[in-house]
């Protein structure tokens, strides 16, 4: 059962890094450091968007409209951290 806990924590780590990469990439695109006309950049950007948009849309439906400020990635990261804490604190149930 320990391996199940480790697999769940690995999945949470991967999700966390994908969200962080999405945040950094969105900043770089908005500040025109990266250009979406480059094929590799656009493929990575649209791929990450297709992965995260179902999660973000559910969170955005709950959050109030803040204009141009999108807090969905922050809320999802906080949820991942909270889930990670719950899993680690209840690790004894996996033994």
C-alpha positions as CSV (number, residue, x, y, z in Angstrom):
1,X,0.0,0.0,0.0
2,X,3.0,2.3,0.4
3,X,3.5,2.2,-3.3
4,X,-0.1,3.4,-3.8
5,X,0.7,6.5,-1.6
6,X,3.9,7.1,-3.5
7,X,2.1,6.9,-6.9
8,X,-0.5,9.4,-5.7
9,X,2.1,11.8,-4.4
10,X,4.0,11.5,-7.8
11,X,0.8,12.3,-9.7
12,X,0.3,15.4,-7.5
13,X,3.9,16.4,-8.1
14,X,3.5,16.1,-11.8
15,X,0.3,18.1,-11.8
16,X,1.9,20.8,-9.6
17,X,4.8,21.2,-12.1
18,X,2.5,21.3,-15.1
19,X,0.5,24.1,-13.4
20,X,3.7,26.0,-12.6
21,X,4.9,25.6,-16.2
22,X,1.6,26.9,-17.4
23,X,1.8,30.0,-15.1
24,X,5.3,30.8,-16.2
25,X,4.6,30.3,-19.8
26,X,1.5,32.5,-19.7
27,X,3.7,35.3,-18.2
28,X,6.3,34.8,-20.9
29,X,3.7,35.0,-23.6
30,X,2.0,38.1,-22.1
31,X,5.3,39.9,-21.8
32,X,6.2,38.8,-25.4
33,X,9.2,36.9,-24.5
34,X,7.6,33.8,-26.2
35,X,5.7,34.0,-29.4
36,X,2.8,31.8,-30.2
37,X,3.7,31.9,-33.9
38,X,6.6,29.6,-33.2
39,X,5.4,26.0,-33.8
40,X,7.0,24.4,-30.7
41,X,5.8,27.1,-28.4
42,X,2.2,27.0,-29.7
43,X,2.1,23.2,-29.5
44,X,3.3,23.2,-25.9
45,X,0.9,26.1,-25.0
46,X,-2.2,24.5,-26.5
47,X,-1.3,21.1,-25.1
48,X,-1.0,22.4,-21.6
49,X,-4.2,24.5,-22.0
50,X,-6.1,21.4,-23.1
51,X,-4.8,19.5,-20.1
52,X,-5.7,22.2,-17.5
53,X,-8.8,23.9,-18.9
54,X,-11.3,21.3,-17.6
55,X,-9.9,21.8,-14.1
56,X,-9.7,25.5,-14.4
57,X,-13.2,25.9,-15.8
58,X,-14.7,24.1,-12.8
59,X,-12.8,26.3,-10.4
60,X,-13.6,29.5,-12.4
61,X,-17.3,28.6,-12.1
62,X,-17.1,28.8,-8.3
63,X,-14.8,31.9,-8.1
64,X,-16.2,35.4,-8.4
65,X,-15.4,37.4,-11.5
66,X,-12.3,39.5,-10.8
67,X,-11.9,41.1,-14.2
68,X,-8.6,40.3,-15.8
69,X,-7.2,38.5,-12.7
70,X,-7.4,34.7,-12.9
71,X,-7.0,33.0,-9.6
72,X,-7.9,29.5,-10.8
73,X,-4.3,28.3,-11.0
74,X,-3.6,29.5,-7.5
75,X,-6.7,27.7,-6.1
76,X,-5.8,24.5,-7.9
77,X,-2.3,24.7,-6.5
78,X,-3.6,25.2,-3.0
79,X,-5.9,22.3,-3.5
80,X,-3.0,20.1,-4.6
81,X,-1.0,21.2,-1.5
82,X,-3.9,20.5,0.8
83,X,-4.5,17.0,-0.8
84,X,-0.8,16.3,-0.4
85,X,-0.9,17.2,3.3
86,X,-4.0,15.1,3.9
87,X,-2.3,12.1,2.2
88,X,0.9,12.5,4.1
89,X,-0.8,12.9,7.5
90,X,-2.9,9.8,6.8
91,X,0.0,7.7,5.5
92,X,-0.5,5.3,8.3
93,X,-3.7,4.1,6.7
94,X,-1.7,3.0,3.7
95,X,0.5,0.6,5.8
